[in-house]
Amino acid sequence: MKQLYFFLCLLFTSTLFAQDITPEVDTKLQLLNKNYVTTDILYDRVFPLANLVEFNQLANDTSHINHFFQAYHELQRADYNSRWNPIQTFKANAEAETTSIPIGIINVDFEYLDEEAISDNLLDIQGQDSLLVDVPNRSRSPYIKTKALVISTLATDTKGKTVNFKLDNSFKGSSKN
């Protein structure tokens, strides 16, 4: 576990303040067989500000508009198949709704790297570039599959005394495997 933390610390040191670490992470993961990521979403490809691995796992967490948009954006960037609309489009659709308050729903299965993947001999580090590689005949998958359910209003205020909420497919983020 210490090896994986050390590797991840090295990986993020130069890009901690960057907006998108996905290209650098993808470089480190380039030799891995992506077929083992059955959901096609590897959460480790993004910096996890929304903390979806732990969100609603042990306690009932509450989301809000900023958390929802952050979660959506992280999942959009973590998806190998680019199945999610760009966050700018998603936000524009929500802001264009003037007669009601849209409800955003994210219901998704995704995967993340097991913290013990290197110490349990599921993955190895190779070369001067410290690329992760698959270990042949490993005992289990180095990926842990989990799910996230995030629900939030997509507006911070209303312009009337009567409030109407809107559930619409255009405000869903979903990718279930």
LUMGUVEX-688472 format. One line per 8 residues: number of its first residue (from 1); their letters; for each residue x, y, z of N, C-alpha, C. Coordinates in Angstrom, 3 decimals. Layout:
! residues N
NUM	a	X:Y:Z:X:Y:Z:X:Y:Z | ...
END
This chain:
! residues 177
1	mkqlyffl	0.826:-1.181:0.000:0.000:0.000:0.000:0.874:1.250:0.000 | 1.956:1.230:0.760:2.850:2.377:0.807:3.438:2.658:-0.568 | 3.715:1.581:-1.323:4.278:1.764:-2.663:3.287:2.490:-3.567 | 2.007:2.110:-3.488:1.001:2.754:-4.330:0.846:4.220:-3.939 | 0.803:4.512:-2.643:0.714:5.901:-2.201:1.926:6.697:-2.665 | 3.100:6.107:-2.541:4.318:6.773:-2.978:4.252:7.056:-4.477 | 3.821:6.060:-5.242:3.698:6.231:-6.688:2.702:7.336:-7.022 | 1.561:7.333:-6.366:0.549:8.347:-6.645:1.021:9.733:-6.228
9	cllftstl	1.762:9.822:-5.124:2.321:11.112:-4.712:3.295:11.635:-5.762 | 4.152:10.769:-6.251:5.077:11.176:-7.310:4.329:11.609:-8.559 | 3.289:10.872:-8.874:2.501:11.157:-10.067:1.845:12.527:-9.990 | 1.317:12.867:-8.821:0.558:14.101:-8.689:1.396:15.310:-8.290 | 2.646:15.110:-7.916:3.476:16.208:-7.445:3.574:17.329:-8.469 | 3.845:16.982:-9.694:4.049:18.015:-10.707:2.752:18.569:-11.263 | 1.635:17.899:-10.987:0.392:18.344:-11.609:-0.698:18.690:-10.613 | -0.360:18.829:-9.356:-1.371:19.050:-8.335:-2.204:20.289:-8.620
17	faqditpe	-1.573:21.320:-9.129:-2.299:22.556:-9.360:-2.813:22.675:-10.794 | -2.616:21.666:-11.594:-3.125:21.680:-12.962:-4.617:21.398:-12.956 | -5.297:21.901:-13.963:-6.738:21.694:-14.029:-7.091:20.285:-14.458 | -6.297:19.708:-15.330:-6.630:18.381:-15.829:-5.388:17.501:-15.801 | -5.387:16.542:-14.910:-4.251:15.634:-14.788:-4.425:14.390:-15.648 | -5.564:14.261:-16.314:-5.879:13.044:-17.055:-4.805:12.658:-18.066 | -4.271:13.568:-18.885:-3.237:13.147:-19.845:-2.003:12.543:-19.180 | -1.556:13.128:-18.076:-0.375:12.589:-17.396:-0.684:11.229:-16.766
25	vdtklqll	-1.856:11.099:-16.166:-2.246:9.814:-15.580:-2.359:8.765:-16.679 | -2.965:9.139:-17.804:-3.095:8.190:-18.917:-1.736:7.711:-19.406 | -0.735:8.574:-19.361:0.618:8.166:-19.735:1.118:7.075:-18.799 | 0.882:7.247:-17.506:1.328:6.245:-16.523:0.544:4.937:-16.641 | -0.681:5.009:-17.149:-1.544:3.826:-17.250:-1.574:3.221:-18.651 | -0.802:3.765:-19.573:-0.915:3.395:-20.981:-0.673:1.917:-21.280 | 0.100:1.225:-20.477:0.401:-0.183:-20.750:-0.617:-1.149:-20.143 | -1.547:-0.638:-19.361:-2.556:-1.504:-18.741:-3.618:-1.903:-19.758
33	nknyvttd	-4.113:-3.119:-19.629:-5.193:-3.599:-20.482:-6.501:-2.988:-19.988 | -7.060:-2.069:-20.763:-8.281:-1.361:-20.357:-9.516:-2.260:-20.390 | -9.413:-3.447:-20.975:-10.554:-4.370:-20.990:-10.936:-4.823:-19.588 | -10.016:-4.713:-18.643:-10.321:-5.083:-17.259:-11.108:-3.998:-16.528 | -11.185:-2.810:-17.111:-12.018:-1.734:-16.564:-13.396:-1.908:-17.206 | -14.222:-2.728:-16.591:-15.479:-3.156:-17.221:-16.506:-2.038:-17.349 | -16.412:-1.009:-16.522:-17.346:0.111:-16.610:-16.873:1.170:-17.606 | -15.635:1.078:-18.043:-14.982:2.061:-18.911:-14.776:3.414:-18.229
41	ilydrvfp	-14.976:3.462:-16.918:-14.710:4.677:-16.147:-13.711:4.320:-15.053 | -12.502:4.872:-15.176:-11.471:4.670:-14.158:-11.288:5.994:-13.425 | -11.790:6.047:-12.210:-11.837:7.293:-11.435:-10.445:7.837:-11.116 | -9.439:7.000:-11.132:-8.073:7.449:-10.852:-7.512:8.332:-11.960 | -8.206:8.455:-13.067:-7.742:9.302:-14.165:-7.917:10.787:-13.862 | -8.667:11.112:-12.801:-8.936:12.509:-12.453:-8.563:12.761:-10.999 | -8.349:14.026:-10.660:-8.131:14.379:-9.253:-9.499:14.393:-8.573 | -9.706:13.573:-7.551:-11.054:13.311:-7.018:-11.567:14.339:-6.007
49	lanlvefn	-11.819:15.546:-6.443:-12.329:16.563:-5.522:-13.730:16.227:-5.017 | -14.547:15.585:-5.830:-15.903:15.207:-5.411:-15.893:13.986:-4.496 | -14.770:13.302:-4.429:-14.587:12.156:-3.531:-15.679:11.094:-3.703 | -15.939:10.707:-4.935:-17.029:9.768:-5.213:-16.771:8.358:-4.700 | -15.515:7.996:-4.472:-15.223:6.663:-3.940:-15.833:6.511:-2.548 | -15.819:7.573:-1.770:-16.349:7.509:-0.404:-17.732:8.125:-0.254 | -18.199:8.863:-1.258:-19.483:9.557:-1.164:-20.625:8.559:-0.973 | -21.404:8.749:0.070:-22.562:7.903:0.421:-22.207:6.460:0.737
57	qlandtsh	-20.959:6.166:1.046:-20.590:4.781:1.340:-20.833:4.425:2.801 | -20.275:5.180:3.713:-20.423:4.877:5.138:-21.431:5.792:5.823 | -21.671:6.944:5.259:-22.621:7.893:5.826:-23.490:8.436:4.697 | -24.619:8.995:5.067:-25.479:9.624:4.070:-24.959:11.029:3.810 | -24.298:11.196:2.693:-23.744:12.492:2.336:-24.787:13.315:1.594 | -24.613:14.615:1.643:-25.505:15.527:0.947:-24.722:16.228:-0.147 | -25.297:16.252:-1.335:-24.665:16.954:-2.441:-25.294:18.341:-2.575 | -24.677:19.172:-3.367:-25.196:20.498:-3.693:-24.751:20.794:-5.120
65	inhffqay	-25.180:21.895:-5.650:-24.957:22.191:-7.067:-23.473:22.130:-7.446 | -22.594:22.719:-6.645:-21.168:22.718:-6.992:-20.576:21.315:-6.912 | -20.952:20.564:-5.890:-20.481:19.180:-5.768:-20.989:18.351:-6.944 | -22.250:18.535:-7.303:-22.829:17.779:-8.414:-22.058:18.052:-9.707 | -21.839:19.325:-10.019:-21.117:19.661:-11.251:-19.687:19.124:-11.216 | -19.042:19.173:-10.053:-17.688:18.621:-9.928:-17.703:17.116:-10.174 | -18.662:16.416:-9.563:-18.776:14.964:-9.747:-19.026:14.627:-11.214 | -19.934:15.358:-11.843:-20.243:15.127:-13.255:-18.985:15.323:-14.105
73	helqrady	-18.280:16.412:-13.853:-17.083:16.726:-14.640:-15.997:15.663:-14.458 | -15.814:15.193:-13.239:-14.820:14.148:-12.994:-15.181:12.865:-13.734 | -16.429:12.460:-13.664:-16.849:11.227:-14.339:-16.764:11.374:-15.854 | -17.099:12.549:-16.348:-17.001:12.808:-17.788:-15.560:12.628:-18.266 | -14.603:13.150:-17.504:-13.192:13.047:-17.889:-12.609:11.669:-17.624 | -13.161:10.948:-16.649:-12.649:9.614:-16.307:-13.158:8.530:-17.249 | -14.165:8.839:-18.049:-14.778:7.864:-18.957:-13.902:7.676:-20.201 | -13.422:6.458:-20.399:-12.592:6.161:-21.574:-13.365:6.314:-22.884
81	nsrwnpiq	-14.687:6.184:-22.852:-15.484:6.215:-24.082:-16.159:7.551:-24.345 | -15.891:8.557:-23.549:-16.448:9.908:-23.748:-17.959:9.886:-23.963 | -18.679:9.174:-23.122:-20.134:9.047:-23.272:-20.904:10.193:-22.629 | -20.249:11.034:-21.875:-20.920:12.112:-21.156:-20.801:13.409:-21.950 | -21.859:14.199:-21.958:-21.795:15.511:-22.598:-20.769:16.374:-21.871 | -20.147:17.305:-22.576:-19.207:18.212:-21.906:-19.910:18.959:-20.767 | -19.177:19.244:-19.711:-19.754:19.914:-18.544:-20.330:21.277:-18.923 | -19.712:21.970:-19.880:-20.216:23.277:-20.294:-21.616:23.148:-20.893
89	tfkanaea	-21.836:22.110:-21.696:-23.152:21.868:-22.292:-24.162:21.527:-21.210 | -23.755:20.683:-20.277:-24.644:20.278:-19.192:-25.063:21.493:-18.363 | -24.102:22.337:-18.008:-24.405:23.541:-17.226:-25.299:24.500:-18.008 | -25.023:24.670:-19.291:-25.830:25.569:-20.117:-27.278:25.095:-20.179 | -27.491:23.788:-20.296:-28.858:23.248:-20.306:-29.562:23.531:-18.985 | -28.847:23.390:-17.886:-29.444:23.654:-16.569:-29.766:25.140:-16.409 | -28.862:26.002:-16.838:-29.080:27.444:-16.712:-30.184:27.945:-17.636 | -30.410:27.251:-18.743:-31.448:27.653:-19.692:-32.851:27.357:-19.168
97	ettsipig	-32.948:26.544:-18.162:-34.246:26.189:-17.577:-34.714:27.346:-16.700 | -35.759:28.058:-17.138:-36.211:29.248:-16.410:-37.549:29.063:-15.705 | -38.299:28.039:-16.056:-39.632:27.870:-15.472:-39.660:26.910:-14.293 | -38.583:26.196:-14.088:-38.525:25.255:-12.970:-37.069:25.038:-12.566 | -36.905:24.390:-11.429:-35.559:24.070:-10.951:-35.245:22.632:-11.356 | -34.243:22.450:-12.208:-33.906:21.084:-12.620:-33.237:20.304:-11.488 | -33.522:19.020:-11.460:-32.895:18.098:-10.521:-31.884:17.275:-11.308 | -30.637:17.320:-10.895:-29.595:16.526:-11.545:-29.426:15.198:-10.835
105	iinvdfey	-29.275:14.144:-11.616:-29.088:12.804:-11.060:-27.898:12.146:-11.738 | -26.959:11.694:-10.937:-25.858:10.858:-11.419:-26.035:9.499:-10.764 | -26.162:8.481:-11.578:-26.280:7.105:-11.093:-25.336:6.274:-11.948 | -24.178:5.934:-11.400:-23.121:5.388:-12.244:-22.310:4.318:-11.519 | -21.898:3.319:-12.272:-20.902:2.354:-11.820:-19.555:2.831:-12.361 | -18.514:2.722:-11.545:-17.175:3.099:-11.996:-16.163:2.269:-11.229 | -14.915:2.376:-11.630:-13.849:1.626:-10.969:-12.713:2.550:-10.560 | -11.961:2.085:-9.584:-10.754:2.779:-9.147:-9.714:1.727:-8.798
113	ldeeaisd	-8.450:2.136:-8.795:-7.361:1.199:-8.510:-7.355:0.796:-7.039 | -7.191:-0.484:-6.813:-7.044:-1.013:-5.464:-5.755:-0.458:-4.863 | -5.823:0.087:-3.660:-4.633:0.640:-3.001:-3.546:-0.412:-2.806 | -3.940:-1.659:-2.742:-2.997:-2.756:-2.511:-2.520:-3.404:-3.823 | -2.840:-2.813:-4.960:-2.574:-3.445:-6.253:-1.101:-3.788:-6.469 | -0.208:-2.932:-6.065:1.223:-3.196:-6.260:1.734:-4.167:-5.205 | 1.406:-3.916:-3.947:1.903:-4.802:-2.879:1.302:-6.204:-2.973 | 0.096:-6.324:-3.538:-0.527:-7.642:-3.715:-0.157:-8.295:-5.049
121	nlldiqgq	0.793:-7.699:-5.760:1.289:-8.239:-7.024:0.187:-8.361:-8.088 | -0.671:-7.345:-8.156:-1.697:-7.279:-9.194:-1.232:-6.380:-10.339 | -0.433:-5.382:-9.990:0.183:-4.469:-10.949:1.642:-4.303:-10.556 | 2.436:-3.880:-11.528:3.850:-3.642:-11.261:4.229:-2.296:-11.868 | 5.339:-1.741:-11.412:5.862:-0.489:-11.955:7.060:-0.834:-12.817 | 7.092:-0.253:-14.027:8.117:-0.627:-14.996:8.809:0.605:-15.553 | 10.120:0.511:-15.704:10.901:1.510:-16.424:11.159:2.789:-15.656 | 11.967:3.640:-16.279:12.312:4.929:-15.684:11.114:5.860:-15.611
129	dsllvdvp	10.135:5.638:-16.482:8.938:6.478:-16.486:7.911:6.028:-15.455 | 8.203:4.939:-14.744:7.308:4.399:-13.707:5.903:4.135:-14.240 | 5.848:3.386:-15.338:4.558:3.030:-15.921:3.990:1.809:-15.214 | 2.697:1.822:-14.991:2.046:0.657:-14.401:1.818:-0.394:-15.474 | 2.050:-1.655:-15.126:1.835:-2.767:-16.058:1.051:-3.867:-15.350 | 0.303:-4.621:-16.143:-0.439:-5.764:-15.620:0.521:-6.878:-15.237 | 0.202:-7.587:-14.168:0.956:-8.767:-13.757:0.205:-9.979:-14.301 | 0.886:-10.846:-15.076:0.191:-12.022:-15.604:-0.217:-12.981:-14.484
137	nrsrspyi	-1.294:-13.685:-14.722:-1.800:-14.707:-13.789:-2.031:-14.162:-12.383 | -2.493:-12.941:-12.292:-2.756:-12.366:-10.973:-3.985:-13.016:-10.339 | -4.060:-12.923:-9.030:-5.103:-13.624:-8.276:-6.468:-12.945:-8.352 | -6.497:-11.641:-8.655:-7.763:-10.904:-8.740:-7.531:-9.615:-9.519 | -8.594:-8.894:-9.735:-8.505:-7.645:-10.480:-7.873:-6.545:-9.633 | -7.080:-5.681:-10.255:-6.528:-4.542:-9.525:-7.529:-3.384:-9.410 | -8.712:-3.567:-9.993:-9.725:-2.521:-10.003:-10.869:-2.888:-9.063 | -11.329:-1.920:-8.323:-12.476:-2.109:-7.442:-13.662:-1.398:-8.073
145	ktkalvis	-14.750:-2.136:-8.250:-15.956:-1.570:-8.850:-16.873:-1.068:-7.742 | -17.389:0.128:-7.935:-18.324:0.719:-6.983:-19.342:1.543:-7.749 | -20.231:2.176:-7.032:-21.246:2.999:-7.688:-21.384:4.318:-6.963 | -21.911:5.282:-7.673:-22.176:6.591:-7.082:-23.592:7.008:-7.439 | -24.280:7.538:-6.458:-25.586:8.158:-6.667:-25.486:9.561:-6.086 | -25.580:10.551:-6.964:-25.484:11.950:-6.562:-26.713:12.657:-7.114 | -27.462:13.306:-6.239:-28.679:14.011:-6.643:-28.626:15.416:-6.054 | -28.937:16.404:-6.890:-28.911:17.787:-6.416:-29.795:18.657:-7.296
153	tlatdtkg	-30.274:19.746:-6.707:-30.897:20.767:-7.542:-29.786:21.423:-8.351 | -30.137:21.893:-9.538:-29.134:22.500:-10.417:-29.335:24.004:-10.542 | -29.923:24.584:-9.512:-30.086:26.035:-9.424:-29.930:26.422:-7.959 | -29.457:27.629:-7.727:-29.245:28.068:-6.348:-30.389:28.918:-5.816 | -31.227:29.423:-6.701:-32.348:30.241:-6.246:-33.496:30.163:-7.241 | -34.621:30.735:-6.844:-35.805:30.757:-7.696:-36.327:32.181:-7.764 | -37.060:32.477:-8.834:-37.527:33.846:-9.036:-39.010:34.014:-8.728 | -39.592:33.092:-8.045:-41.014:33.216:-7.740:-41.351:32.609:-6.403
161	ktvnfkld	-42.622:32.753:-6.031:-43.079:32.178:-4.770:-43.422:30.707:-4.923 | -43.729:30.306:-6.132:-44.047:28.909:-6.405:-42.818:28.242:-7.004 | -42.474:27.101:-6.452:-41.289:26.387:-6.925:-41.723:25.102:-7.611 | -41.244:24.916:-8.823:-41.474:23.682:-9.567:-40.133:23.021:-9.821 | -40.101:21.726:-9.607:-38.885:20.968:-9.869:-39.076:20.165:-11.143 | -37.980:19.914:-11.837:-38.060:19.208:-13.113:-37.062:18.058:-13.141 | -37.596:16.851:-13.351:-36.760:15.679:-13.612:-36.789:15.448:-15.114 | -35.633:15.470:-15.724:-35.561:15.364:-17.174:-34.308:14.570:-17.533
169	nsfkgssk	-34.381:13.768:-18.572:-33.220:12.972:-18.989:-32.012:13.831:-19.351 | -32.245:15.076:-19.736:-31.107:15.928:-20.098:-30.278:16.325:-18.876 | -30.795:16.066:-17.678:-30.059:16.387:-16.456:-29.592:15.134:-15.728 | -29.433:14.054:-16.477:-28.964:12.797:-15.901:-27.540:12.512:-16.352 | -26.790:11.966:-15.474:-25.483:11.421:-15.810:-25.531:9.962:-15.420 | -25.514:9.092:-16.394:-25.702:7.679:-16.075:-24.880:6.815:-17.005 | -24.247:5.839:-16.429:-23.483:4.874:-17.207:-23.392:3.619:-16.374 | -24.308:2.713:-16.539:-24.356:1.503:-15.714:-23.872:0.317:-16.526
177	n	-23.016:-0.499:-15.921:-22.549:-1.749:-16.531:-22.830:-2.874:-15.588
END
